[in-house]
């Protein structure tokens, strides 16, 4: 695979296009990760919904189906962290993306075993802490993103330049990015690459249930909402379950009441098993712009082509 040596993220990750596929729970298995990596971007296995043995299966399957770099995303609050780390080290995973916690405890362990480490942040203050912990790059994720999110509600347009100005390591922009034009905007703000999650939900290789994908295709503007800020902030597609969450929050629900409503397996129920009424549906604001279910490679190719066209348009018509 050709490496784009002119771009810091491409050099760091040894990829051709500075595009990272988000590591989404119940969506990002080995089929999606290997398809994205084979297309020249960085495919990511989402370990947040996997037990250790299942993660090993996905890593080994990914290694069998791509010769290109891939990554594993792990939320640092995961209850089986030690087992996951052992598997990542044993399987010689080249890149780890950490999120939902402090990278201070685990970054040195990963790097001592040859892993490149990126960490997801929602503020410049967290970006500085991640850099101090020794990560190789940060992913600045605005609150437009689907799934778990920052409490500050800082948009990507505001967050990215703040993070770029605060650290000396490469910055990847995330949250509300689903096209080449949006990628060009992120690069203009100082990012060296982008992470796209929601756009990859509606691909043939994603493990998302078809009902969930169809629900996204039907979504319009304003049909996602950041919820549960007093417990664990998460952006959801509006459905009956979302309405239950909102009703509880509007009546001053406690953390314990929200935990009871969530129960176990609510995200699996919606995103993997296809219950789009009572299940939790995590997707970003760009859901309103997703129109088709396509191969993952087409998402990469179309994004890069539109990115180049946007730069050409800006150079020739606006400057």
VEXDREN-2710 file (C-alpha; in Angstrom, 1 decimal):
% VEXDREN-2710
k/r/px/py/pz
1/UNK/0.0/0.0/0.0
2/UNK/1.2/3.5/-0.8
3/UNK/1.9/5.7/2.2
4/UNK/1.2/9.4/2.1
5/UNK/4.4/10.6/3.6
6/UNK/3.4/14.3/3.3
7/UNK/0.8/14.0/6.0
8/UNK/1.7/13.6/9.7
9/UNK/-1.2/11.2/10.5
10/UNK/-0.5/9.1/7.4
11/UNK/3.2/8.8/8.3
12/UNK/2.3/7.9/11.9
13/UNK/-0.3/5.3/11.1
14/UNK/1.3/4.1/7.8
15/UNK/-1.8/4.7/5.8
16/UNK/-2.6/6.3/2.5
17/UNK/-5.6/8.5/3.4
18/UNK/-5.8/10.5/6.7
19/UNK/-9.2/9.0/7.4
20/UNK/-9.9/6.9/10.6
21/UNK/-13.1/4.8/10.9
22/UNK/-14.6/5.3/14.3
23/UNK/-14.6/2.3/16.7
24/UNK/-18.3/2.0/17.4
25/UNK/-19.9/-0.5/19.7
26/UNK/-21.9/-3.2/17.9
27/UNK/-21.0/-1.8/14.5
28/UNK/-17.2/-2.0/14.1
29/UNK/-16.2/-5.6/13.8
30/UNK/-13.3/-7.1/11.8
31/UNK/-15.2/-7.1/8.5
32/UNK/-15.6/-3.3/8.6
33/UNK/-12.1/-2.7/10.0
34/UNK/-10.4/-4.8/7.3
35/UNK/-12.5/-3.3/4.5
36/UNK/-11.5/0.2/5.6
37/UNK/-7.9/-0.7/6.0
38/UNK/-7.8/-2.4/2.6
39/UNK/-9.2/0.8/1.1
40/UNK/-6.1/2.7/2.4
41/UNK/-7.6/4.4/5.5
42/UNK/-7.4/3.1/9.1
43/UNK/-10.0/0.5/10.0
44/UNK/-10.9/0.2/13.7
45/UNK/-12.3/-2.7/15.7
46/UNK/-14.6/-1.4/18.4
47/UNK/-13.8/-3.4/21.6
48/UNK/-16.4/-1.6/23.8
49/UNK/-19.0/-4.2/23.1
50/UNK/-16.7/-7.2/23.1
51/UNK/-15.6/-9.7/25.8
52/UNK/-11.9/-10.7/25.6
53/UNK/-12.3/-13.9/23.6
54/UNK/-14.5/-12.1/21.1
55/UNK/-12.0/-9.4/20.7
56/UNK/-9.3/-11.9/20.0
57/UNK/-11.4/-13.5/17.3
58/UNK/-12.0/-10.1/15.7
59/UNK/-8.3/-9.2/15.8
60/UNK/-7.2/-12.5/14.3
61/UNK/-9.9/-12.3/11.6
62/UNK/-8.8/-8.8/10.7
63/UNK/-5.2/-9.8/10.5
64/UNK/-6.2/-12.6/8.1
65/UNK/-8.1/-10.3/5.8
66/UNK/-5.8/-7.2/5.6
67/UNK/-2.1/-6.7/5.4
68/UNK/-2.5/-3.0/6.2
69/UNK/-2.5/-1.3/9.6
70/UNK/-5.6/-1.5/11.7
71/UNK/-6.5/-0.3/15.2
72/UNK/-8.5/-1.4/18.2
73/UNK/-10.6/1.2/20.1
74/UNK/-11.1/0.5/23.9
75/UNK/-13.0/2.7/26.4
76/UNK/-10.7/3.0/29.4
77/UNK/-13.6/2.5/31.8
78/UNK/-14.2/-1.0/30.4
79/UNK/-14.5/-3.6/33.3
80/UNK/-12.2/-6.1/31.6
81/UNK/-9.3/-3.8/30.7
82/UNK/-6.5/-6.0/31.9
83/UNK/-7.7/-8.9/29.8
84/UNK/-8.2/-6.7/26.8
85/UNK/-4.7/-5.2/27.1
86/UNK/-3.1/-8.6/27.4
87/UNK/-4.9/-9.7/24.2
88/UNK/-3.9/-6.5/22.3
89/UNK/-0.2/-7.1/23.3
90/UNK/-0.3/-10.8/22.5
91/UNK/-1.8/-10.2/19.1
92/UNK/0.6/-7.3/18.4
93/UNK/-2.1/-4.8/17.5
94/UNK/-0.2/-1.9/15.8
95/UNK/-2.5/1.0/16.9
96/UNK/-4.7/1.5/19.9
97/UNK/-7.3/4.3/20.2
98/UNK/-8.3/4.9/23.8
99/UNK/-11.4/6.9/25.0
100/UNK/-13.7/7.5/27.9
101/UNK/-11.1/7.9/30.6
102/UNK/-7.6/9.0/31.4
103/UNK/-4.8/7.7/29.2
104/UNK/-2.2/8.2/31.9
105/UNK/-2.4/4.6/33.3
106/UNK/-2.2/2.6/30.1
107/UNK/-0.4/4.6/27.4
108/UNK/3.1/3.7/28.6
109/UNK/2.1/0.0/28.6
110/UNK/0.9/0.1/25.0
111/UNK/3.9/2.0/23.8
112/UNK/6.4/-0.2/25.6
113/UNK/4.9/-3.1/23.5
114/UNK/5.2/-1.3/20.2
115/UNK/1.7/0.2/19.8
116/UNK/1.0/3.6/18.5
117/UNK/-1.6/5.3/20.8
118/UNK/-4.3/7.9/19.9
119/UNK/-6.7/9.3/22.5
120/UNK/-10.1/10.8/22.1
121/UNK/-10.6/14.2/23.8
122/UNK/-13.5/16.7/24.1
123/UNK/-11.5/19.7/25.3
124/UNK/-8.1/21.4/25.0
125/UNK/-7.4/20.6/28.7
126/UNK/-7.9/16.9/28.1
127/UNK/-5.7/17.1/25.0
128/UNK/-2.8/18.5/27.1
129/UNK/-3.2/15.7/29.6
130/UNK/-3.2/13.2/26.8
131/UNK/0.0/14.7/25.3
132/UNK/1.6/14.6/28.8
133/UNK/0.7/10.9/29.1
134/UNK/2.7/10.2/25.9
135/UNK/0.0/9.6/23.3
136/UNK/1.1/9.9/19.7
137/UNK/-1.9/11.9/18.5
138/UNK/-5.3/13.1/19.8
139/UNK/-8.7/12.9/18.3
140/UNK/-10.7/16.0/19.0
141/UNK/-14.3/15.0/19.0
142/UNK/-17.0/17.7/18.9
143/UNK/-20.4/17.1/20.4
144/UNK/-22.0/16.5/17.0
145/UNK/-20.6/13.0/17.3
146/UNK/-22.8/9.9/18.0
147/UNK/-22.5/7.7/21.0
148/UNK/-20.5/8.7/24.1
149/UNK/-19.6/12.4/24.2
150/UNK/-18.3/15.3/26.2
151/UNK/-20.4/17.2/28.6
152/UNK/-19.2/20.6/27.4
153/UNK/-21.2/20.5/24.1
154/UNK/-18.3/22.1/22.3
155/UNK/-18.8/21.9/18.5
156/UNK/-16.0/20.5/16.3
157/UNK/-15.6/23.9/14.5
158/UNK/-14.7/25.4/17.9
159/UNK/-12.9/22.5/19.5
160/UNK/-10.4/21.6/16.8
161/UNK/-8.5/24.9/16.6
162/UNK/-8.4/25.1/20.4
163/UNK/-6.9/21.6/20.6
164/UNK/-4.5/22.3/17.7
165/UNK/-3.2/25.4/19.5
166/UNK/-2.8/23.5/22.8
167/UNK/-0.6/20.5/21.8
168/UNK/2.5/19.7/19.7
169/UNK/1.3/16.3/18.5
170/UNK/-1.0/15.7/15.5
171/UNK/-4.7/16.3/15.9
172/UNK/-7.5/14.3/14.2
173/UNK/-10.9/16.0/13.9
174/UNK/-14.1/14.1/14.7
175/UNK/-17.8/14.8/15.2
176/UNK/-20.1/15.8/12.4
177/UNK/-17.7/14.7/9.7
178/UNK/-19.2/12.6/6.9
179/UNK/-18.0/14.1/3.6
180/UNK/-14.9/15.3/1.8
181/UNK/-16.1/19.0/2.2
182/UNK/-16.3/18.5/5.9
183/UNK/-12.9/16.9/5.9
184/UNK/-11.5/19.9/4.1
185/UNK/-13.0/22.2/6.7
186/UNK/-11.3/20.2/9.5
187/UNK/-8.0/20.3/7.7
188/UNK/-8.4/24.1/7.3
189/UNK/-8.8/24.3/11.1
190/UNK/-5.4/22.7/11.6
191/UNK/-6.3/19.0/11.9
192/UNK/-4.0/16.4/10.2
193/UNK/-6.8/13.9/9.6
194/UNK/-10.4/13.0/10.4
195/UNK/-12.3/10.3/12.2
196/UNK/-15.7/9.3/10.7
197/UNK/-18.0/7.0/12.6
198/UNK/-21.7/7.4/11.7
199/UNK/-21.0/7.4/8.0
200/UNK/-19.6/3.9/8.3
201/UNK/-22.7/2.5/10.1
202/UNK/-24.5/2.4/6.8
203/UNK/-22.0/0.2/5.0
204/UNK/-22.3/-3.4/3.9
205/UNK/-19.5/-4.5/6.1
206/UNK/-20.8/-2.9/9.3
207/UNK/-22.3/-5.3/11.9
208/UNK/-25.2/-2.8/12.5
209/UNK/-28.6/-4.4/12.1
210/UNK/-30.4/-3.5/8.8
211/UNK/-33.3/-2.0/10.9
212/UNK/-30.8/0.4/12.5
213/UNK/-29.3/1.3/9.2
214/UNK/-32.8/2.0/7.7
215/UNK/-33.7/4.1/10.7
216/UNK/-30.7/6.3/10.0
217/UNK/-31.6/6.6/6.3
218/UNK/-35.0/7.9/7.3
219/UNK/-33.6/10.4/9.8
220/UNK/-34.0/14.1/9.3
221/UNK/-32.4/17.2/10.8
222/UNK/-32.7/17.4/14.6
223/UNK/-33.5/13.8/15.1
224/UNK/-30.6/13.1/17.4
225/UNK/-30.0/14.5/20.8
226/UNK/-27.3/14.5/23.5
227/UNK/-28.8/12.8/26.5
228/UNK/-27.9/11.6/30.0
229/UNK/-25.3/14.4/30.7
230/UNK/-25.6/13.8/34.5
231/UNK/-24.7/10.1/34.0
232/UNK/-22.8/9.3/30.8
233/UNK/-23.4/11.7/27.9
234/UNK/-24.5/10.0/24.8
235/UNK/-26.0/11.1/21.5
236/UNK/-29.1/9.1/20.5
237/UNK/-31.4/8.8/17.5
238/UNK/-34.9/9.7/18.7
239/UNK/-37.2/6.8/19.2
240/UNK/-39.4/5.4/22.0
241/UNK/-36.5/4.6/24.2
242/UNK/-35.1/8.1/23.8
243/UNK/-38.5/9.5/24.8
244/UNK/-38.3/7.5/28.0
245/UNK/-34.9/8.9/28.8
246/UNK/-36.1/12.4/28.1
247/UNK/-39.2/12.0/30.3
248/UNK/-37.0/10.8/33.2
249/UNK/-34.5/13.6/32.8
250/UNK/-37.2/16.2/32.6
251/UNK/-38.6/15.1/35.9
252/UNK/-35.1/15.3/37.6
253/UNK/-34.2/11.6/37.4
254/UNK/-31.3/10.4/39.5
255/UNK/-28.3/8.5/38.1
256/UNK/-29.7/5.3/39.7
257/UNK/-33.0/5.8/37.8
258/UNK/-31.3/6.2/34.5
259/UNK/-29.1/3.1/35.2
260/UNK/-32.3/1.1/35.9
261/UNK/-33.9/2.3/32.7
262/UNK/-30.8/1.4/30.6
263/UNK/-30.5/-2.0/32.1
264/UNK/-28.1/-4.4/30.3
265/UNK/-27.8/-4.8/26.6
266/UNK/-29.8/-1.7/25.6
267/UNK/-27.3/-0.7/22.8
268/UNK/-27.0/-4.3/21.6
269/UNK/-30.8/-4.5/21.5
270/UNK/-31.1/-1.5/19.2
271/UNK/-27.9/-1.4/17.1
272/UNK/-27.1/-5.1/16.7
273/UNK/-30.4/-6.9/17.2
274/UNK/-32.5/-4.3/15.4
275/UNK/-35.1/-3.2/17.9
276/UNK/-35.4/0.4/16.8
277/UNK/-38.3/1.1/19.2
278/UNK/-36.9/0.0/22.6
279/UNK/-33.2/-0.2/21.7
280/UNK/-30.5/2.5/22.2
281/UNK/-29.5/3.9/18.8
282/UNK/-26.2/5.8/18.8
283/UNK/-25.5/7.9/15.8
284/UNK/-24.2/11.5/15.1
285/UNK/-25.9/14.5/13.7
286/UNK/-24.8/13.7/10.2
287/UNK/-27.4/10.9/10.2
288/UNK/-29.6/13.4/8.4
289/UNK/-27.2/13.5/5.4
290/UNK/-26.8/9.7/5.0
291/UNK/-28.8/8.5/2.1
292/UNK/-27.5/5.0/1.1
293/UNK/-26.0/1.8/2.3
294/UNK/-22.7/1.4/0.4
295/UNK/-19.4/-0.6/0.6
296/UNK/-17.0/0.8/3.2
297/UNK/-14.3/1.3/0.4
298/UNK/-16.7/3.6/-1.4
299/UNK/-17.0/5.8/1.7
300/UNK/-13.2/6.2/1.8
301/UNK/-12.9/6.8/-1.9
302/UNK/-15.8/9.3/-2.2
303/UNK/-14.6/11.2/0.9
304/UNK/-11.1/11.6/-0.5
305/UNK/-12.3/12.5/-4.0
306/UNK/-14.7/15.2/-2.6
307/UNK/-11.9/16.4/-0.3
308/UNK/-9.6/17.0/-3.3
309/UNK/-12.4/18.6/-5.4
310/UNK/-13.2/20.9/-2.5
311/UNK/-9.5/22.0/-2.3
312/UNK/-9.5/22.6/-6.0
313/UNK/-12.7/24.6/-5.9
314/UNK/-11.3/26.8/-3.1
315/UNK/-8.0/27.4/-4.9
316/UNK/-9.5/28.2/-8.2
317/UNK/-12.7/30.1/-7.4
318/UNK/-12.3/31.7/-4.0
319/UNK/-8.6/32.6/-3.7
END
